[in-house]
């Protein structure tokens, strides 16, 4: 896979199961890279049927009767997306070469400092409107965005046939990896949610992840990480298998959409600073390990380290923040996710959910415990899923029918696993709770009941938006839609075109109407303060010395982060119009952190 100079300085990260399921078909022709979730092969198969009909491509259903149906479905859909993107891209280049108006509109969507933008502007200024000349330039400089894919490493459920456990390569994440590896794509796989040693080892089975004789990688690995230490550990672990990590995608621990993997109070600014100063260490460490392993495997050994990108995402909302991250931290790209939920040309969202997103205020967006994974989950109040879930609770029918079982990861009731949002699981837990009801206060009973029933069926809820948008029939129990925006959603309140959003990112327009939006670093700091306070207040189990030590470290890390920001903002020429307000907010939050009382162990 050759490395092209990116047309854009942003990418669209994976969102839910459905929201970016077809984003490459929508935006790749403009040079925008986006990420498809590979978790739900049923949704993927339905979307393959939908797009096969739309683009008049022969379609044969891959049913569950196929031996390797999950991997086959994924491969077939990715190949179809690749085919459609290539056709749309060629058509787009022809349109640009034939229409001055289309070319001017496209130029307006490109970054201001883009060499390609300047080249296209020169063509127009010189009056060179010959189709052949424009097409020659486009062929040499334009290319489509990457069709990247995502696997949450934790979603690697064991699978069974006739009560017999299948070999590990038929686990969910393993099959998804195989589906991508066998596809025609030349792109990247984004691994999120931490290490899965068995899955990481499975990469060794596919030659496409190893460098060829020209030091190219047909398929690349991207790791989504929350700090430098995690990046170093995972990168070196993969290097010990001869595998290269081509990008570390740093995500804010809390100020992001979907599942939130909080750090111990280490803030995004200091994390980026560490990557900035230690990137060479990250590169050299992995290279030194990898070349030894490749030599042992008798594979091609690159003399120099392969390319490594550092990117960042989570809570970015203004062109100034975007430019600051690019210029000060030298990142290669900035992820913009949540705002694109209001861009119909880019994401798959049903009209009712998009309207809910447009009207969302700060208090409507919250860090919930609805995920069966037991990981905090950013979501939105008032969804149709919330309504259906509460209706079942009120009718004493709590829980989901659990048709997909992608999150059936609890082994509490047997090796085949069960999902904590399922009716089967919740029935047992509610029965156990009722047996001890008389020993509990009314408030304690209700809280314990809520903790059981609040779990939501993410498998269905995060997929339904695409079915609704495309009028694809939804069978089974009504689950409605779950949407997982980051807190940034509160500051975007209208549907916008793709061109408008790109102009906003590059500072040539403003699609936000809320002038009181906090700086992304300040917003994340506030979320971490709230997170720590909730952790302390909600702890009911006996305190341990380790827990107390962790909370004190959390406080100290936030205080150190504030000092870092004070120094950063006092010397930066960015955020000049809001620097006084930012400094005041930092001082306010410092006082709040100092006030947080970490409990002490009481001697027995």
Secondary structure, DSSP 8 states (H G I E B T S, - for coil): ------S-SEEB---TTTTTTTHHHHHGGGT--EEEE-S-HHHHHHHHHHHHHHTT-------TTSTTHHHHHHHHHHHHHHHHHHHHHHHHHHHHHH-HHHHHHHHHHS-TT-HHHHHHHHHHHTT---HHHHHHHHHHH-----EEEEEETT-----EETTEE--GGGSHHHHHHHHHHTSS--SEEEEESS--HHHHHHGGG-GGGS--TTS--SSEEEEEESSHHHHHHHHHHHHTTT--EEEEEEE-SSSSSEE----SS--HHHHHHHHHHHHHHHHHHHHHHHHHHHHHTT----SS----EEEEESS--SHHHHHHHHHHS--SEEE--GGGGG-TTTS---HHHHHHHHT--GGGEEEE---TTSS-EEEETT-HHHHHHHHHHHTT--SB--SS-TT--B-TT-TT-B-TTBHHHHHHHHHHHHHTGGGS-HHHHHHHHHHHHT---HHHHTTHHHHHHTT----SS---------GGGGG--S---HHHHHHHHTTS------TT---HHHHHHHHHHHHHHHHHHH--S---HHHHHHHHHHHHHHHHHHHHHHHHHHH-STTGGGHHHHHHHHHHHHHHHHH---------
